[in-house]
Amino acid sequence: MKTFLKTLPFLALLLVVTSCSTVKVAADYDKDANFKNYKTFAFFKTGIDKAEISDLDKRRILRAIEAELIAKGFTKSENPDLLISLFTKANQRVDVYNNSWGMGAWGWGGYGPGWGWGWNTPPSISTSTQGVLYIDLIDANKKELVWQGMGTGYLSRNMEKKDERIKEFVSEIMMKYPPEASK
């Protein structure tokens, strides 16, 4: 039992670290759209400008989307079949952990020294930011949304890991495109 109690904090930390590295993705699409007809793309500046993130992060996301689409055989064009837009949401998450193990110990009470429950430590508080990235593919001729991918995960505050994390978000989302390939 002592060994289990000693490894419990390590297991909890491991669970938190591994859960932070994943991106949960979902996609929705127009079932009547013929995705085989889409070969070219451009970015929809009006939609992208509305995204409430820094211009640096926008460029990181757009570069990652462009790389994914080119890898799928698309060509960037002035007269595109698809317009690419994006938007984001962020939620702050606050976790409070009660660190009181309730260990028995000798201490001083109202009647002098004796055995009792003690060793209370204050709770620890951690905050993290959960972000949601939406990637919209719009039929350029019809001006209608034909596909939307969404990725949810925890954002890195470490600037060195930010590029890597954004690429992971975009890659995981774009695995769902085109819809026929993800079935």
C-alpha positions as CSV (number, residue, x, y, z in Angstrom):
1,M,0.0,0.0,0.0
2,K,2.9,2.4,0.8
3,T,4.4,1.8,-2.6
4,F,1.1,2.6,-4.3
5,L,0.7,5.8,-2.3
6,K,4.3,6.8,-3.3
7,T,3.6,6.2,-7.0
8,L,0.2,7.8,-7.1
9,P,1.5,11.4,-7.6
10,F,3.8,10.1,-10.3
11,L,0.9,8.3,-12.1
12,A,-1.3,11.4,-11.8
13,L,1.5,13.6,-13.3
14,L,2.0,11.1,-16.1
15,L,-1.7,11.1,-16.9
16,V,-1.8,14.9,-17.0
17,V,1.3,15.1,-19.3
18,T,0.1,12.5,-21.7
19,S,-3.4,14.0,-21.9
20,C,-2.0,17.4,-22.7
21,S,-0.2,16.1,-25.7
22,T,-3.3,14.9,-27.6
23,V,-5.6,16.8,-29.9
24,K,-9.2,15.7,-30.1
25,V,-10.6,16.2,-33.6
26,A,-13.9,16.2,-35.3
27,A,-15.1,17.1,-38.8
28,D,-18.4,17.9,-40.4
29,Y,-19.1,18.3,-44.1
30,D,-21.7,18.8,-46.8
31,K,-22.7,15.3,-48.0
32,D,-23.6,16.7,-51.4
33,A,-20.2,18.2,-52.1
34,N,-17.9,16.4,-54.5
35,F,-14.5,16.8,-52.9
36,K,-12.7,15.2,-55.9
37,N,-13.5,18.4,-57.8
38,Y,-11.4,20.6,-55.5
39,K,-7.8,21.0,-56.6
40,T,-6.8,24.6,-55.8
41,F,-7.0,26.8,-52.8
42,A,-6.5,30.3,-51.4
43,F,-6.8,31.8,-48.0
44,F,-10.0,33.8,-47.2
45,K,-8.5,36.9,-45.8
46,T,-11.8,38.4,-44.5
47,G,-12.4,35.3,-42.4
48,I,-8.9,34.9,-41.2
49,D,-8.6,38.6,-40.1
50,K,-11.5,38.0,-37.7
51,A,-9.6,35.3,-35.8
52,E,-8.8,36.6,-32.4
53,I,-5.2,35.4,-32.2
54,S,-1.8,37.0,-32.8
55,D,-0.6,37.6,-36.3
56,L,2.4,35.4,-35.6
57,D,0.1,32.5,-34.6
58,K,-2.1,33.1,-37.7
59,R,0.9,32.8,-39.9
60,R,2.0,29.6,-38.1
61,I,-1.4,28.1,-38.6
62,L,-1.7,29.2,-42.3
63,R,1.8,27.8,-43.1
64,A,0.8,24.5,-41.5
65,I,-2.5,24.4,-43.4
66,E,-0.7,25.2,-46.7
67,A,1.8,22.4,-46.1
68,E,-0.9,19.9,-45.4
69,L,-2.9,20.8,-48.5
70,I,0.1,20.8,-50.8
71,A,1.0,17.3,-49.4
72,K,-2.6,16.2,-50.4
73,G,-1.9,17.4,-54.0
74,F,-3.6,20.9,-53.8
75,T,-2.1,23.9,-55.5
76,K,-2.3,27.5,-54.2
77,S,-4.1,29.6,-56.8
78,E,-5.4,33.1,-57.5
79,N,-8.6,31.5,-58.9
80,P,-9.2,28.7,-56.3
81,D,-11.8,26.0,-56.0
82,L,-11.6,26.3,-52.2
83,L,-11.2,29.2,-49.8
84,I,-9.6,28.5,-46.5
85,S,-10.7,30.3,-43.3
86,L,-10.1,29.7,-39.6
87,F,-11.2,30.8,-36.2
88,T,-10.2,30.0,-32.7
89,K,-11.6,29.8,-29.2
90,A,-9.7,29.5,-25.9
91,N,-10.9,28.4,-22.5
92,Q,-9.0,28.8,-19.3
93,R,-9.0,25.7,-17.1
94,V,-8.3,25.9,-13.4
95,D,-7.6,22.7,-11.4
96,V,-7.4,22.6,-7.6
97,Y,-5.7,19.6,-6.0
98,N,-6.2,18.8,-2.3
99,N,-2.8,17.7,-1.1
100,S,-3.9,16.6,2.4
101,W,-3.0,13.0,2.9
102,G,-4.4,12.9,6.5
103,M,-1.2,11.3,7.9
104,G,-1.3,10.5,11.6
105,A,1.4,12.2,13.6
106,W,2.4,13.4,17.1
107,G,1.4,17.0,17.8
108,W,0.3,19.5,20.3
109,G,-3.4,19.9,21.0
110,G,-5.6,21.5,23.7
111,Y,-4.5,18.8,26.2
112,G,-0.8,18.7,25.5
113,P,1.2,16.2,23.3
114,G,-0.6,13.3,21.7
115,W,-1.4,11.3,18.5
116,G,-3.7,13.0,16.0
117,W,-4.5,13.7,12.4
118,G,-2.5,16.5,10.9
119,W,-0.1,17.4,8.2
120,N,-2.4,19.6,6.3
121,T,-0.9,21.3,3.3
122,P,-2.6,24.0,1.2
123,P,-4.2,22.9,-2.0
124,S,-2.2,23.4,-5.2
125,I,-3.8,25.2,-8.1
126,S,-2.8,24.8,-11.8
127,T,-4.1,26.7,-14.8
128,S,-4.0,25.7,-18.4
129,T,-5.4,27.0,-21.6
130,Q,-7.5,24.7,-23.8
131,G,-7.7,25.9,-27.4
132,V,-10.1,25.1,-30.2
133,L,-9.0,25.6,-33.8
134,Y,-11.6,25.5,-36.6
135,I,-10.5,25.1,-40.2
136,D,-13.2,26.0,-42.7
137,L,-13.1,25.0,-46.4
138,I,-15.5,27.1,-48.5
139,D,-16.6,26.3,-52.0
140,A,-15.2,29.4,-53.8
141,N,-17.9,29.4,-56.6
142,K,-20.9,28.8,-54.4
143,K,-19.5,30.7,-51.3
144,E,-20.8,27.9,-49.1
145,L,-19.0,26.0,-46.3
146,V,-18.4,22.4,-47.5
147,W,-16.1,21.1,-44.8
148,Q,-15.2,22.1,-41.2
149,G,-12.5,20.5,-39.1
150,M,-12.1,21.2,-35.4
151,G,-9.2,20.4,-33.1
152,T,-9.3,20.8,-29.3
153,G,-6.3,20.5,-27.1
154,Y,-4.0,22.2,-24.6
155,L,-1.8,25.0,-25.8
156,S,1.9,25.3,-25.0
157,R,3.1,28.5,-23.4
158,N,6.6,27.5,-24.4
159,M,7.5,29.5,-27.5
160,E,9.9,26.9,-28.8
161,K,7.2,24.2,-28.8
162,K,4.5,26.5,-30.2
163,D,5.3,25.8,-33.9
164,E,5.4,22.0,-33.2
165,R,2.1,22.2,-31.3
166,I,0.3,24.2,-34.1
167,K,1.6,21.8,-36.7
168,E,0.2,18.9,-34.6
169,F,-3.2,20.6,-34.3
170,V,-3.4,21.3,-38.1
171,S,-2.1,17.8,-39.1
172,E,-4.6,16.0,-36.8
173,I,-7.5,18.1,-38.1
174,M,-6.5,17.7,-41.8
175,M,-6.3,13.9,-41.5
176,K,-10.1,14.1,-41.6
177,Y,-10.0,15.7,-45.1
178,P,-11.3,14.6,-47.5
179,P,-14.2,12.9,-45.8
180,E,-14.0,9.8,-48.0
181,A,-10.4,9.2,-47.0
182,S,-11.2,9.3,-43.3
183,K,-13.8,6.5,-43.5
